[in-house]
Amino acid sequence: MSSSLDTLAASLQVWRSKNVNEYWLRVDYIGSALHRMGDHTLTYANGKLWHYWHDRWREVRPGSDFWLFSVAGSFAWARDMIHEVGNVEGALQLKMNQDYGYVEMIRVKMPERDAVNFTFELKSFEAMIHPEFEPNEA
C-alpha cells in the first residue's frame, strides 16, 4: 500500500508542477452507480467543474458524485481506494499519466464484493477549456 501512496503522491506533484488551470476530459465509468455509468465529458473552467449532460453544460457542485471525475476528485478517490482495498491482492489497479500526473484509471475488482467493483478510465484529456463549452445558468 505504501508504494501505491508514494506513486500517487509523486503523480500529484507532477500535476501541480504543470499548473493546469483549465482542462477538459472524457471519462468512461462502469460500476454499480447507474446514474454515473457511461461516457462523461467534463470541463474545468474559471474555478468550476462542468458536466455535459443532455446537451447542456451543468455545474458540478463539490461533494457531487461527478466531482470524483475531476482531476482533483480522482486523486482523492484513488487515495481512498488505496486505503480501502489496496491491501487486498489484485483488488486495485491504478494507472497515472506520465506527462501530467493525473489519474488515468482506477479499477476495483473484488469478486466477493461485486457491489463495490468499478472502472474509472480517462479516455481523453486536454489542458484547455472544452472547445464547445458554454455555461448554462440553472
C-alpha positions as CSV (number, residue, x, y, z in Angstrom):
1,M,0.0,0.0,0.0
2,S,2.8,2.4,0.8
3,S,4.3,2.2,-2.7
4,S,0.9,3.0,-4.2
5,L,0.6,6.0,-1.9
6,D,4.1,7.1,-2.9
7,T,3.3,6.8,-6.6
8,L,0.0,8.8,-6.1
9,A,1.9,11.5,-4.1
10,A,4.6,11.7,-6.8
11,S,1.9,12.0,-9.5
12,L,0.1,14.7,-7.6
13,Q,3.4,16.7,-7.5
14,V,3.7,16.3,-11.3
15,W,0.2,17.5,-11.8
16,R,0.8,20.5,-9.5
17,S,4.0,21.3,-11.3
18,K,2.1,21.6,-14.6
19,N,0.0,24.5,-13.2
20,V,-3.1,23.5,-15.3
21,N,-5.9,25.9,-14.5
22,E,-8.3,24.8,-17.2
23,Y,-8.9,21.4,-18.7
24,W,-11.5,19.1,-20.2
25,L,-11.7,15.4,-20.1
26,R,-13.8,12.4,-21.2
27,V,-14.3,9.7,-18.7
28,D,-15.7,6.2,-19.1
29,Y,-17.3,4.8,-15.9
30,I,-18.6,1.3,-15.4
31,G,-19.8,0.3,-11.9
32,S,-22.8,-0.1,-9.6
33,A,-23.8,3.6,-9.6
34,L,-26.2,3.6,-12.6
35,H,-26.6,7.3,-12.8
36,R,-22.8,7.6,-13.5
37,M,-22.4,4.7,-15.9
38,G,-21.2,5.5,-19.3
39,D,-19.1,8.2,-21.0
40,H,-19.0,11.7,-19.4
41,T,-17.5,14.9,-20.7
42,L,-16.4,17.5,-18.1
43,T,-14.5,20.8,-18.3
44,Y,-12.9,22.7,-15.5
45,A,-13.1,26.5,-16.2
46,N,-12.9,29.6,-14.1
47,G,-12.5,27.6,-10.9
48,K,-15.7,25.5,-11.5
49,L,-16.3,22.0,-12.8
50,W,-18.9,21.5,-15.5
51,H,-20.5,18.3,-16.8
52,Y,-22.0,18.0,-20.3
53,W,-25.3,16.2,-19.8
54,H,-28.4,16.0,-22.1
55,D,-27.0,18.7,-24.4
56,R,-26.3,21.2,-21.6
57,W,-23.3,22.1,-19.5
58,R,-24.3,21.8,-15.8
59,E,-22.2,23.0,-12.9
60,V,-20.9,20.2,-10.7
61,R,-21.1,21.2,-7.0
62,P,-18.3,20.0,-4.7
63,G,-19.4,16.8,-3.0
64,S,-21.5,15.7,-6.0
65,D,-20.7,12.2,-7.3
66,F,-19.5,13.7,-10.6
67,W,-16.8,15.7,-8.7
68,L,-15.0,12.3,-8.4
69,F,-14.4,12.5,-12.2
70,S,-12.4,15.8,-11.9
71,V,-8.6,15.6,-11.7
72,A,-8.7,16.7,-8.0
73,G,-11.6,14.3,-7.3
74,S,-9.9,11.3,-8.9
75,F,-6.7,11.9,-6.8
76,A,-8.9,11.8,-3.7
77,W,-10.8,8.8,-5.0
78,A,-7.6,6.9,-5.7
79,R,-6.2,7.7,-2.3
80,D,-9.4,6.4,-0.7
81,M,-9.3,3.2,-2.7
82,I,-5.7,2.6,-1.7
83,H,-6.8,2.8,1.9
84,E,-10.0,0.8,1.4
85,V,-8.8,-2.1,-0.8
86,G,-5.1,-1.5,-1.5
87,N,-4.0,-4.4,0.8
88,V,-6.2,-7.0,-0.9
89,E,-4.1,-8.8,-3.5
90,G,-5.1,-7.9,-7.1
91,A,-8.2,-5.8,-6.0
92,L,-6.9,-2.4,-7.0
93,Q,-5.4,-1.3,-10.3
94,L,-4.2,2.3,-10.7
95,K,-2.7,4.0,-13.7
96,M,-1.2,7.5,-13.7
97,N,-0.5,9.7,-16.7
98,Q,3.3,10.0,-17.2
99,D,3.2,13.5,-18.7
100,Y,0.7,15.4,-16.5
101,G,0.4,13.0,-13.5
102,Y,-3.4,12.8,-13.4
103,V,-5.2,9.5,-12.7
104,E,-5.9,7.7,-15.9
105,M,-7.5,4.6,-14.4
106,I,-8.9,3.3,-11.2
107,R,-10.2,-0.3,-11.3
108,V,-11.5,-2.1,-8.2
109,K,-12.2,-5.8,-8.7
110,M,-13.3,-7.9,-5.7
111,P,-15.3,-10.9,-6.7
112,E,-16.6,-11.4,-3.2
113,R,-17.9,-7.8,-3.1
114,D,-19.5,-7.2,-6.6
115,A,-21.3,-4.1,-5.5
116,V,-18.1,-2.2,-5.0
117,N,-16.4,-3.1,-8.3
118,F,-16.0,-0.3,-10.8
119,T,-13.7,1.0,-13.5
120,F,-13.0,4.7,-13.9
121,E,-11.0,5.3,-17.1
122,L,-10.0,8.7,-18.5
123,K,-10.3,8.4,-22.3
124,S,-9.4,12.0,-23.3
125,F,-7.6,14.9,-21.7
126,E,-6.8,18.4,-22.9
127,A,-5.2,21.2,-20.9
128,M,-7.8,23.8,-22.1
129,I,-11.5,24.5,-21.7
130,H,-13.7,22.3,-23.8
131,P,-14.0,23.9,-27.3
132,E,-17.8,23.7,-27.1
133,F,-18.2,24.9,-23.5
134,E,-21.0,27.4,-23.0
135,P,-22.1,27.5,-19.4
136,N,-25.9,27.2,-18.8
137,E,-27.5,29.0,-15.9
138,A,-29.6,26.8,-13.6
